[in-house]
Amino acid sequence: MQKTKIAFAISMFALLTACQKPAEQAPATDTTASTPATAPASAPVASSTASSASATAGTADLSKETAEYKAFVEGQIDQMLVDTEKFVAFLKEGKLEEAKAIYPHARMYFERSEPIAESFGDLDPRIDNREADLEKDEVWTGFHTIEKILWTQNTTKGTEELADKLIADIKELRAKIPTADVTPELMVQGSVDLLNEVSTTKITGEEEIFSKTDLYDFKANIEGAEKIFQILTPKIQEKNPELVKELTQKFADVNALLDKQKVGEKDYKPYDKLTQEEIKALAEAVNKLGEPLAQMGIVMQ
């Protein structure tokens, strides 16, 4: 979903810039689930992080950290394959409710891993493309085409070939992960790109438009960014202990808000069941996390 993320982030940044006026001149607006007023607030983070990363690139040895991150992503894709195989089995057995239940959990592994998973050409759209992102005459495959059938037609019929294709694409992705060139720049930029995923498609409710399981993806993107922070924490601590404290608190704030939306131990409310106030609070917490997250580029000095 790289082309959508970049295009949407740029458009949101332009909108935000155009709308920056003194507080007393800004009219009060309501926040809605479909178009929350605060959603664009996090969009500019990627550009600031890219500048920070290039400006701070130096000679620091982060080979241990990059190897640890690659191993983390390999483990995520391994588990993604396991859960997707269960998902596909339910589809082929006609077990609709079981397939719906495991669908968002199988996707979370991919959402945590996108900084690397997106780096292999058309594999990302083959696995994760949304209907809104399709180009003319493009063949739609992956999780979201199956999602549409499950939730709009309320059946597993017609998903069998799509399911087989999904498994094949995930296996291809797993085989390519070891070849990825994982750099400190990829990790730092990737952490903020994950945050942009939240601000451009999760906060707006556009990612899981049929199933309304956006909060699972939201949580996974935050976990993916937080994992990168955790791996880099010892090096950040050496250079800026206050940044470690700030990021630890900001991640805790976002996670606390997400925890309020949990149903049982591992599930989340449908996104359309959140109030305008809850969506606004999540958007603001993501925005507050974005700026200090972009400062992690100091580890490359």
KOLFI-14896 format. One record per residue: residue in three letters; y, z, x of N, C-alpha, C, O in turn. Coordinates in steps of 0.02 Angstrom, whole numbers, padded with zeros to 5 digits, always signed. Last residue first. Layout:
BEGIN
ALAYZXYZXYZXYZX;...
//
This chain:
BEGIN
GLN+00442+00726+01206+00491+00729+01260+00456+00751+01325+00489+00757+01377;MET+00360+00734+01098+00351+00677+01143+00399+00676+01201+00397+00631+01242;VAL+00398+00838+01020+00337+00847+01059+00327+00790+01108+00288+00798+01155;ILE+00505+00796+00942+00520+00831+01005+00458+00840+01048+00465+00849+01109;GLY+00461+00746+00823+00464+00700+00879+00480+00733+00945+00471+00703+00998;MET+00481+00833+00720+00422+00844+00762+00420+00797+00821+00379+00807+00867;GLN+00584+00807+00634+00602+00833+00700+00542+00845+00746+00550+00864+00803;ALA+00534+00776+00512+00555+00720+00554+00572+00743+00625+00573+00702+00671;LEU+00521+00900+00455+00460+00865+00476+00478+00808+00524+00441+00794+00571;PRO+00651+00934+00418+00621+00966+00477+00558+00931+00501+00542+00933+00561;GLU+00661+00836+00306+00706+00837+00364+00676+00872+00424+00677+00844+00479;GLY+00553+00863+00212+00560+00800+00248+00603+00804+00311+00583+00778+00363;LEU+00562+00981+00142+00512+00976+00195+00526+00916+00240+00512+00918+00300;LYS+00655+00951+00045+00672+01003+00094+00623+01002+00153+00642+01021+00208;ASN+00583+00857-00031+00644+00837+00004+00662+00887+00059+00682+00867+00114;VAL+00483+00939-00084+00465+00884-00039+00525+00862+00002+00520+00850+00062;ALA+00563+01020-00166+00525+01050-00112+00503+00998-00061+00504+01011+00000;GLU+00612+00925-00257+00658+00961-00214+00623+00992-00154+00648+00992-00098;ALA+00493+00888-00322+00533+00838-00286+00581+00872-00237+00589+00848-00181;LEU+00455+01010-00382+00413+00978-00332+00452+00929-00290+00445+00927-00228;ALA+00563+01028-00471+00550+01078-00419+00506+01049-00364+00519+01062-00305;LYS+00546+00916-00555+00607+00924-00515+00597+00972-00457+00618+00960-00401;ILE+00425+00949-00615+00430+00888-00574+00491+00893-00528+00487+00874-00469;GLU+00464+01063-00685+00411+01067-00634+00414+01007-00587+00405+01015-00527;GLU+00559+01012-00774+00579+01063-00725+00528+01068-00668+00546+01076-00610;GLN+00483+00930-00855+00536+00901-00814+00557+00949-00758+00571+00928-00702;THR+00310+00981-00845+00376+00980-00875+00426+00947-00828+00412+00937-00768;LEU+00154+00892-00845+00205+00932-00811+00271+00927-00847+00287+00875-00877;LYS+00071+00804-00905+00075+00870-00936+00126+00915-00901+00140+00970-00925;ASP+00057+00692-00831+00101+00687-00889+00106+00753-00927+00142+00757-00977;TYR-00040+00726-00737+00031+00724-00717+00078+00722-00777+00134+00749-00773;PRO-00161+00847-00782-00138+00778-00785-00062+00777-00772-00026+00821-00794;LYS-00187+00982-00663-00166+00957-00728-00152+00882-00726-00134+00855-00673;TYR-00328+00981-00551-00257+00986-00566-00243+00959-00636-00281+00919-00663;ASP-00464+01073-00469-00435+01019-00510-00362+01033-00525-00337+01088-00514;LYS-00526+01178-00405-00513+01116-00367-00481+01060-00407-00471+01005-00380;GLU-00541+01295-00483-00538+01299-00410-00513+01237-00375-00482+01241-00322;GLY-00436+01282-00629-00496+01304-00595-00486+01304-00520-00430+01312-00496;VAL-00307+01183-00604-00351+01200-00659-00418+01218-00628-00453+01174-00603;LYS-00143+01198-00534-00216+01194-00528-00250+01214-00592-00226+01257-00629;GLN-00009+01214-00528-00034+01160-00572-00110+01153-00569-00138+01108-00599;LYS+00018+01306-00433+00034+01324-00503+00006+01273-00552-00001+01288-00612;ASP-00006+01237-00317-00056+01285-00340-00044+01306-00412-00091+01322-00448;LEU+00114+01169-00300+00054+01132-00320+00000+01178-00347-00035+01161-00394;LEU+00194+01276-00258+00210+01241-00320+00150+01200-00346+00137+01198-00406;ALA+00130+01306-00138+00134+01357-00191+00150+01324-00258+00122+01344-00310;ASN+00152+01191-00063+00083+01208-00084+00083+01260-00140+00040+01258-00183;VAL+00290+01200-00041+00262+01144-00079+00193+01161-00106+00177+01148-00164;ASP+00293+01321+00033+00331+01314-00029+00303+01258-00072+00294+01266-00133;ALA+00218+01291+00146+00195+01344+00100+00230+01338+00033+00200+01349-00020;PHE+00300+01197+00207+00234+01177+00181+00208+01228+00131+00180+01209+00080;LYS+00406+01284+00237+00417+01229+00191+00352+01201+00164+00347+01183+00105;GLN+00347+01375+00329+00373+01398+00265+00381+01342+00215+00365+01350+00156;THR+00315+01287+00433+00263+01329+00403+00285+01353+00334+00246+01351+00286;LEU+00442+01240+00466+00392+01195+00436+00336+01233+00403+00313+01214+00349;GLU+00502+01358+00517+00530+01323+00460+00480+01278+00426+00474+01279+00365;LYS+00419+01390+00626+00428+01438+00570+00453+01403+00508+00429+01415+00452;VAL+00437+01276+00704+00370+01294+00680+00376+01341+00621+00341+01332+00571;LEU+00572+01287+00731+00549+01230+00692+00480+01244+00664+00464+01225+00607;GLU+00574+01398+00813+00605+01403+00747+00584+01346+00702+00579+01355+00641;PRO+00516+01353+00932+00479+01401+00890+00508+01406+00819+00472+01417+00771;ASN+00516+01221+01018+00560+01244+00964+00523+01290+00916+00500+01267+00864;LYS+00428+01206+01125+00494+01175+01128+00543+01203+01076+00603+01207+01088;GLU+00309+01269+01096+00337+01274+01164+00409+01252+01168+00448+01276+01209;GLN+00285+01229+00967+00301+01299+00980+00333+01308+01049+00378+01349+01058;ILE+00243+01099+00984+00308+01111+00953+00332+01182+00968+00391+01194+00980;LYS+00118+01125+01039+00168+01090+01079+00238+01099+01050+00286+01106+01087;PRO+00053+01193+00932+00061+01225+00997+00115+01192+01041+00152+01226+01075;THR+00066+01091+00822+00101+01156+00823+00107+01188+00892+00161+01210+00910;LEU-00007+00977+00808+00049+00975+00855+00084+01042+00863+00128+01049+00906;ILE-00098+01014+00711-00123+00990+00776-00067+00993+00829-00080+01011+00887;GLN-00010+01044+00606-00053+01096+00635-00079+01077+00704-00081+01118+00749;PHE+00046+00918+00578+00088+00973+00601+00046+01027+00635+00066+01052+00688;ILE-00070+00854+00532-00036+00829+00592+00009+00884+00621+00010+00895+00681;LYS-00092+00932+00418-00142+00930+00471-00111+00906+00536-00124+00934+00589;GLU+00019+00900+00340+00013+00968+00367-00039+00971+00422-00031+01010+00470;ALA-00010+00770+00302+00049+00783+00343+00044+00851+00377+00062+00859+00435;GLY-00126+00796+00225-00128+00751+00283-00070+00762+00330-00079+00763+00391;GLU-00075+00880+00126-00125+00906+00172-00131+00862+00234-00140+00887+00289;ILE+00009+00789+00060+00038+00848+00092-00011+00877+00143+00009+00896+00198;ASN-00089+00700+00013-00037+00677+00059-00005+00735+00096+00008+00731+00156;ALA-00161+00788-00072-00194+00759-00013-00143+00732+00037-00152+00740+00097;LYS-00066+00816-00173-00093+00870-00131-00124+00842-00067-00113+00870-00013;PHE-00051+00685-00224+00007+00723-00200-00018+00777-00151+00007+00781-00095;ASP-00179+00661-00272-00152+00621-00217-00093+00656-00184-00087+00655-00123;TYR-00180+00758-00373-00232+00759-00321-00207+00720-00260-00214+00743-00203;LEU-00074+00718-00453-00067+00780-00416-00122+00787-00362-00110+00820-00312;ASP-00114+00601-00521-00067+00596-00465-00064+00659-00423-00054+00655-00362;THR-00196+00564-00626-00222+00611-00575-00178+00613-00513-00202+00625-00458;LYS-00183+00475-00730-00135+00532-00726-00159+00585-00676-00144+00644-00685;SER-00252+00358-00749-00289+00421-00751-00245+00483-00752-00267+00536-00772;PHE-00152+00258-00741-00200+00259-00796-00233+00327-00804-00242+00351-00860;ILE-00075+00279-00629-00041+00267-00692-00088+00270-00752-00066+00284-00808;GLU-00064+00345-00499-00123+00348-00543-00101+00338-00615-00108+00383-00657;GLU+00067+00311-00452+00006+00298-00413-00055+00294-00457-00094+00247-00454;GLU+00178+00347-00527+00159+00276-00525+00091+00264-00491+00061+00211-00501;GLY+00247+00466-00536+00190+00456-00579+00163+00385-00580+00130+00364-00627;THR+00348+00499-00449+00365+00456-00505+00308+00443-00553+00318+00414-00606;ILE+00280+00573-00355+00331+00606-00395+00349+00565-00456+00362+00592-00509;LYS+00202+00464-00303+00172+00522-00335+00221+00557-00381+00206+00570-00439;THR+00279+00361-00248+00229+00345-00299+00198+00405-00334+00171+00398-00389;THR+00381+00410-00164+00388+00343-00194+00337+00328-00248+00350+00286-00291;SER+00351+00539-00119+00416+00527-00151+00421+00460-00186+00460+00452-00233;VAL+00222+00524-00064+00234+00571-00119+00298+00551-00157+00298+00548-00218;GLU+00247+00433+00036+00198+00416-00016+00209+00461-00077+00206+00437-00134;ASN+00330+00509+00115+00359+00454+00077+00312+00430+00023+00334+00407-00030;LEU+00234+00590+00171+00284+00621+00127+00318+00568+00085+00333+00579+00026;LEU+00171+00494+00248+00134+00528+00195+00181+00561+00146+00169+00561+00085;ASP+00274+00468+00336+00253+00415+00290+00212+00444+00233+00217+00422+00176;VAL+00272+00586+00407+00327+00575+00361+00313+00517+00314+00337+00517+00257;SER+00153+00569+00477+00162+00629+00437+00219+00619+00386+00214+00642+00329;GLY+00174+00449+00547+00125+00452+00493+00134+00513+00448+00124+00508+00388;GLN+00263+00485+00646+00285+00440+00593+00238+00444+00533+00260+00442+00476;VAL+00174+00568+00719+00237+00594+00693+00263+00550+00636+00281+00576+00583;MET+00064+00480+00744+00054+00544+00710+00119+00570+00679+00121+00590+00621;LEU+00122+00372+00810+00086+00361+00747+00079+00426+00708+00087+00427+00647;GLU+00170+00438+00924+00217+00407+00877+00184+00396+00810+00215+00408+00758;PRO+00051+00474+00988+00094+00526+00960+00144+00499+00909+00159+00530+00859;THR-00076+00356+00930-00024+00378+00976+00014+00437+00947+00010+00449+00886;VAL-00223+00277+00919-00187+00335+00891-00139+00361+00944-00161+00386+00996;ASP-00284+00135+00886-00242+00159+00940-00198+00216+00913-00144+00204+00887;ALA-00451+00124+00825-00380+00134+00812-00343+00161+00874-00370+00203+00910;THR-00585+00117+00838-00546+00068+00877-00470+00078+00869-00431+00045+00902;PRO-00640+00209+00749-00642+00223+00822-00601+00176+00864-00583+00192+00921;ILE-00618+00139+00624-00578+00197+00642-00581+00211+00718-00529+00225+00747;LYS-00709+00040+00591-00650+00021+00630-00609+00080+00654-00570+00073+00701;ALA-00806+00097+00513-00827+00066+00576-00767+00050+00621-00774+00046+00682;ARG-00731+00135+00402-00760+00187+00446-00780+00157+00514-00771+00190+00565;LEU-00703+00008+00347-00649+00051+00372-00676+00103+00420-00646+00115+00473;GLU-00831-00031+00309-00795-00070+00359-00738-00029+00390-00728-00031+00450;LYS-00855+00066+00212-00898+00064+00271-00864+00024+00327-00869+00042+00386;ILE-00758+00027+00120-00753+00093+00151-00796+00096+00214-00776+00125+00265;ASP-00807-00099+00082-00742-00094+00116-00733-00026+00150-00704-00023+00204;ALA-00927-00064+00020-00928-00107+00079-00863-00102+00118-00863-00101+00180;ILE-00879+00011-00089-00922+00042-00038-00922+00001+00026-00918+00029+00081;LEU-00810-00091-00157-00775-00032-00133-00815+00003-00078-00788+00022-00026;LYS-00913-00177-00193-00861-00201-00148-00823-00142-00117-00807-00143-00058;ASP-00980-00096-00285-01014-00119-00224-00964-00142-00172-00972-00128-00113;ALA-00879-00086-00383-00904-00026-00348-00939-00045-00283-00928-00012-00232;LEU-00866-00215-00429-00809-00184-00398-00831-00123-00357-00804-00110-00303;GLU-00991-00228-00489-00974-00269-00431-00915-00240-00393-00914-00241-00331;GLU-00976-00126-00594-01031-00127-00545-01014-00167-00482-01021-00141-00426;THR-00888-00121-00698-00866-00091-00634-00917-00101-00578-00902-00086-00520;GLY-00931-00161-00820-00885-00205-00785-00861-00178-00718-00819-00209-00685;LYS-00940-00003-00896-00961-00072-00894-00908-00116-00862-00848-00109-00875;THR-00894+00121-00914-00910+00104-00845-00931+00030-00839-00939+00004-00784;THR-00753+00153-01024-00822+00132-01011-00831+00121-00936-00783+00113-00899;ASN-00621+00152-01071-00665+00209-01083-00739+00190-01076-00780+00209-01117;GLN-00521+00067-01049-00576+00042-01090-00627+00095-01105-00670+00086-01148;THR-00435+00149-00977-00408+00109-01032-00462+00081-01077-00451+00072-01137;TRP-00513+00220-00884-00467+00256-00927-00438+00215-00984-00418+00243-01035;LEU-00599+00127-00821-00625+00192-00845-00579+00223-00896-00602+00251-00946;ILE-00514+00021-00786-00569+00010-00833-00592+00077-00863-00602+00082-00924;LYS-00427+00083-00695-00401+00053-00756-00456+00043-00808-00445+00056-00867;GLU-00515+00123-00591-00477+00173-00631-00455+00143-00697-00463+00174-00750;ILE-00547-00001-00539-00599+00037-00574-00566+00091-00618-00588+00102-00674;THR-00425-00029-00482-00450-00075-00533-00507-00042-00573-00514-00054-00633;HIS-00413+00076-00392-00369+00074-00450-00391+00024-00503-00377+00033-00563;PHE-00509+00060-00287-00511+00116-00333-00472+00104-00397-00496+00121-00452;GLY-00544-00119-00272-00530-00051-00250-00530+00000-00305-00549-00014-00362;THR-00453-00274-00305-00514-00235-00295-00494-00163-00279-00435-00147-00274;TRP-00388-00423-00361-00379-00350-00363-00446-00315-00356-00491-00326-00397;VAL-00331-00562-00276-00389-00532-00309-00383-00456-00304-00373-00428-00250;GLU-00179-00646-00307-00216-00598-00266-00274-00568-00307-00265-00550-00365;ASP-00098-00730-00379-00166-00753-00364-00205-00706-00319-00259-00724-00295;LYS+00045-00647-00322+00019-00702-00362-00048-00725-00335-00056-00738-00275;GLU+00007-00475-00280+00044-00537-00273+00011-00592-00313-00045-00584-00337;LEU+00011-00310-00344-00025-00373-00335+00023-00432-00328+00073-00438-00364;ASP+00067-00190-00373+00079-00217-00306+00047-00286-00296+00056-00316-00243;ALA+00026-00146-00496+00096-00165-00489+00111-00198-00422+00163-00231-00415;GLU-00105-00107-00470-00093-00168-00508-00021-00193-00499-00009-00253-00495;ARG-00126-00051-00300-00110-00039-00370-00096-00106-00405-00079-00155-00373;ASN-00253-00039-00176-00199-00075-00207-00190-00057-00280-00238-00048-00317;ASP-00353+00019-00097-00305+00063-00130-00249+00027-00167-00200+00059-00186;ILE-00440-00072-00035-00466-00008-00058-00419+00026-00107-00441+00058-00154;ARG-00363-00181-00006-00429-00193-00037-00458-00129-00065-00495-00130-00114;PRO-00252-00123+00058-00246-00147-00011-00313-00162-00044-00319-00156-00105;ASP-00325-00085+00182-00291-00036+00138-00281-00063+00068-00301-00029+00020;LEU-00370-00206+00237-00418-00156+00213-00386-00106+00165-00415-00087+00115;ASP-00286-00298+00292-00291-00298+00219-00342-00247+00193-00355-00246+00133;GLY-00249-00206+00436-00237-00266+00397-00243-00257+00323-00211-00214+00294;PHE-00265-00064+00472-00316-00116+00481-00305-00173+00431-00348-00186+00389;SER-00188+00048+00451-00173+00007+00510-00221-00052+00519-00217-00087+00570;GLU-00212+00140+00353-00169+00083+00336-00160+00033+00393-00127-00018+00384;ALA-00284+00240+00415-00320+00195+00369-00278+00134+00352-00306+00081+00338;ILE-00188+00314+00485-00235+00271+00522-00266+00219+00475-00273+00161+00494;PRO-00111+00368+00379-00078+00344+00440-00123+00299+00483-00099+00252+00514;GLU-00210+00407+00277-00175+00343+00275-00138+00322+00338-00134+00262+00351;SER-00286+00519+00253-00299+00480+00314-00257+00417+00321-00268+00378+00367;ARG-00268+00577+00131-00254+00617+00190-00252+00575+00254-00220+00594+00303;GLU-00314+00474+00048-00243+00491+00047-00223+00535+00107-00167+00530+00131;PHE-00451+00478+00072-00413+00420+00093-00339+00437+00098-00305+00418+00145;TYR-00482+00600+00013-00496+00590+00084-00457+00531+00112-00431+00533+00168;MET-00450+00581-00122-00409+00626-00082-00421+00616-00007-00374+00624+00033;ARG-00544+00504-00189-00484+00472-00164-00444+00516-00116-00408+00490-00073;ALA-00638+00595-00232-00658+00544-00183-00597+00512-00151-00598+00495-00092;HIS-00560+00661-00328-00582+00697-00269-00604+00648-00213-00589+00659-00155;PRO-00541+00569-00432-00483+00591-00392-00503+00628-00328-00466+00626-00279;TYR-00685+00545-00472-00638+00493-00449-00580+00520-00407-00570+00497-00351;ILE-00757+00643-00532-00760+00639-00458-00709+00589-00430-00693+00592-00371;ALA-00726+00625-00668-00716+00691-00636-00715+00686-00560-00676+00721-00528;LYS-00763+00496-00700-00693+00515-00704-00679+00579-00665-00627+00586-00634;ALA-00902+00508-00685-00864+00463-00641-00790+00481-00641-00758+00481-00589;GLU-00930+00596-00789-00944+00617-00720-00906+00574-00670-00881+00599-00620;GLU-00894+00517-00898-00857+00579-00884-00869+00604-00813-00823+00630-00781;LEU-00988+00407-00886-00916+00398-00886-00879+00462-00865-00836+00460-00821;LYS-01121+00350-00826-01097+00419-00837-01021+00421-00831-00994+00435-00778;GLY-01191+00235-00796-01154+00238-00859-01128+00307-00876-01114+00322-00934;GLU-01245+00218-00675-01286+00254-00724-01252+00260-00792-01280+00287-00839;LYS-01142+00161-00606-01201+00120-00620-01249+00152-00670-01288+00118-00703;LEU-01055+00271-00597-01035+00209-00630-01095+00168-00651-01099+00143-00707;PHE-01130+00361-00522-01112+00378-00591-01092+00315-00630-01109+00308-00688;ALA-01133+00290-00401-01195+00305-00436-01182+00322-00509-01218+00299-00554;VAL-00998+00293-00367-01029+00229-00384-01095+00240-00421-01111+00202-00468;PHE-00985+00430-00339-00944+00398-00390-00976+00334-00414-00980+00321-00474;LYS-01069+00440-00229-01085+00477-00290-01048+00447-00349-01076+00440-00404;GLU-00997+00358-00142-01065+00339-00160-01089+00376-00222-01125+00348-00264;THR-00884+00436-00130-00879+00372-00165-00948+00345-00183-00955+00313-00235;ASP-00932+00544-00056-00910+00555-00125-00904+00489-00164-00916+00488-00224;VAL-00964+00476+00066-01014+00517+00030-00994+00524-00043-01035+00512-00088;LEU-00841+00419+00102-00898+00376+00088-00951+00414+00048-00980+00386+00000;MET-00767+00535+00124-00746+00488+00072-00804+00442+00052-00815+00429-00007;GLN-00829+00585+00234-00837+00620+00171-00816+00577+00112-00844+00582+00057;ASP-00788+00487+00328-00860+00501+00317-00871+00534+00249-00915+00515+00211;ILE-00651+00504+00321-00680+00441+00295-00755+00448+00285-00784+00419+00239;GLN-00640+00631+00380-00616+00619+00312-00648+00556+00282-00669+00556+00224;GLY-00690+00609+00508-00725+00655+00463-00704+00645+00391-00746+00649+00346;GLU-00591+00523+00556-00660+00500+00552-00700+00544+00504-00739+00519+00463;VAL-00482+00611+00554-00483+00554+00508-00554+00526+00502-00575+00507+00447;PHE-00521+00700+00657-00508+00724+00589-00514+00667+00539-00547+00674+00488;ALA-00524+00614+00767-00586+00645+00744-00579+00672+00673-00626+00667+00633;LYS-00387+00586+00776-00434+00532+00761-00500+00561+00736-00528+00534+00688;TYR-00340+00714+00811-00321+00684+00747-00368+00627+00728-00386+00620+00670;GLU-00397+00733+00936-00414+00779+00881-00397+00749+00813-00435+00756+00765;ALA-00334+00633+01006-00406+00630+00998-00428+00675+00941-00473+00658+00903;THR-00202+00679+01003-00218+00615+00969-00293+00608+00959-00315+00581+00908;GLU-00217+00798+01076-00196+00800+01006-00213+00735+00969-00235+00736+00912;LYS-00253+00751+01202-00297+00798+01166-00281+00798+01092-00326+00798+01050;SER-00142+00675+01236-00206+00642+01227-00256+00687+01190-00295+00662+01150;LEU-00011+00702+01263-00036+00723+01198-00105+00691+01184-00123+00681+01126;ASP+00096+00732+01385+00025+00715+01377+00001+00745+01311-00007+00805+01305;ALA+00258+00661+01388+00216+00718+01370+00145+00694+01359+00133+00642+01328;THR+00352+00565+01420+00291+00566+01459+00244+00624+01442+00196+00636+01478;GLY+00425+00501+01272+00430+00517+01343+00362+00518+01374+00319+00477+01358;ALA+00527+00475+01132+00467+00455+01167+00474+00467+01242+00524+00446+01272;THR+00639+00502+01061+00611+00558+01098+00549+00539+01137+00520+00580+01173;ALA+00676+00387+00996+00725+00418+01040+00694+00471+01084+00719+00484+01139;SER+00567+00359+00917+00582+00313+00972+00630+00345+01021+00627+00332+01081;ALA+00572+00470+00829+00513+00458+00870+00530+00413+00929+00509+00427+00986;SER+00696+00455+00766+00682+00515+00806+00625+00503+00853+00627+00522+00912;SER+00678+00335+00699+00731+00340+00750+00717+00399+00796+00725+00394+00857;ALA+00575+00373+00614+00565+00318+00661+00616+00321+00717+00599+00311+00775;THR+00640+00472+00539+00585+00489+00583+00572+00435+00635+00559+00450+00693;SER+00732+00400+00468+00756+00450+00514+00702+00470+00563+00716+00484+00622;SER+00647+00320+00391+00692+00288+00439+00717+00338+00490+00724+00322+00549;ALA+00579+00416+00312+00543+00374+00359+00588+00344+00412+00571+00342+00471;VAL+00674+00478+00227+00645+00515+00283+00614+00469+00334+00620+00482+00394;PRO+00730+00422+00112+00756+00401+00177+00721+00432+00237+00738+00415+00294;ALA+00659+00483-00001+00644+00416+00022+00671+00398+00091+00637+00362+00128;SER+00682+00603-00062+00645+00604+00000+00638+00536+00033+00614+00532+00089;ALA+00754+00572-00180+00785+00613-00129+00749+00611-00062+00781+00617-00010;PRO+00706+00501-00289+00726+00463-00231+00746+00506-00171+00756+00479-00116;ALA+00676+00608-00386+00623+00573-00349+00647+00536-00287+00613+00538-00236;THR+00764+00671-00468+00764+00690-00398+00715+00651-00356+00712+00661-00295;ALA+00741+00621-00595+00805+00607-00564+00806+00623-00490+00843+00593-00452;PRO+00589+00540-00633+00624+00601-00616+00687+00587-00576+00686+00547-00530;THR+00525+00447-00735+00577+00430-00687+00617+00493-00670+00675+00498-00690;SER+00419+00509-00803+00412+00440-00781+00464+00421-00729+00448+00383-00682;ALA+00458+00639-00830+00396+00629-00792+00393+00558-00765+00366+00547-00711;THR+00634+00666-00800+00577+00650-00842+00517+00636-00799+00524+00623-00740;THR+00780+00763-00799+00724+00737-00759+00666+00725-00805+00648+00769-00845;ASP+00947+00725-00850+00882+00756-00862+00830+00724-00818+00836+00665-00801;THR+01103+00751-00765+01050+00708-00792+00988+00748-00803+00976+00798-00770;ALA+01278+00765-00754+01213+00799-00760+01164+00752-00792+01180+00716-00839;PRO+01374+00662-00644+01355+00684-00711+01287+00717-00710+01243+00698-00671;ALA+01473+00705-00507+01407+00680-00527+01390+00705-00596+01391+00766-00607;GLN+01590+00763-00468+01595+00699-00503+01529+00675-00530+01527+00629-00571;GLU+01559+00876-00399+01594+00886-00462+01601+00822-00502+01616+00823-00562;ALA+01497+00828-00282+01457+00861-00333+01493+00865-00400+01461+00858-00452;PRO+01544+00663-00231+01555+00735-00232+01521+00766-00292+01516+00736-00345;LYS+01402+00550-00215+01470+00565-00235+01481+00640-00230+01432+00677-00227;GLN+01287+00436-00189+01311+00496-00156+01386+00504-00170+01428+00469-00141;CYS+01235+00319-00238+01248+00372-00286+01276+00435-00254+01288+00484-00289;ALA+01208+00237-00135+01258+00215-00183+01280+00271-00229+01336+00272-00255;THR+01105+00308-00074+01169+00300-00039+01224+00281-00088+01280+00306-00083;LEU+01004+00294-00172+01030+00360-00155+01098+00355-00122+01144+00392-00139;LEU+00984+00156-00168+01006+00188-00230+01037+00256-00216+01090+00273-00243;ALA+00939+00140-00039+01000+00106-00060+01029+00139-00122+01089+00148-00128;PHE+00822+00216-00047+00875+00236-00001+00941+00204-00020+00993+00237-00018;MET+00751+00140-00138+00771+00207-00157+00827+00233-00111+00873+00267-00134;SER+00730+00025-00064+00769+00021-00125+00793+00090-00147+00849+00097-00171;ILE+00653+00078+00041+00717+00047+00056+00761+00044-00007+00820+00060-00004;ALA+00541+00122-00030+00581+00171+00007+00650+00143+00022+00700+00178+00017;PHE+00493+00002-00080+00517+00052-00126+00562+00102-00091+00613+00123-00117;ALA+00455-00064+00038+00504-00094-00007+00535-00042-00053+00595-00042-00064;ILE+00361+00027+00092+00421+00008+00129+00475-00019+00082+00533+00002+00087;LYS+00265+00035-00012+00297+00096+00013+00362+00078+00048+00414+00110+00036;THR+00224-00097-00028+00257-00063-00082+00296-00003-00057+00353+00008-00078;LYS+00164-00123+00095+00221-00164+00074+00259-00131+00017+00320-00135+00015;GLN+00059-00028+00104+00116-00025+00149+00175-00063+00123+00232-00039+00127;MET-00060+00000+00041+00000+00000+00000+00063+00000+00043+00115+00025+00021;
//
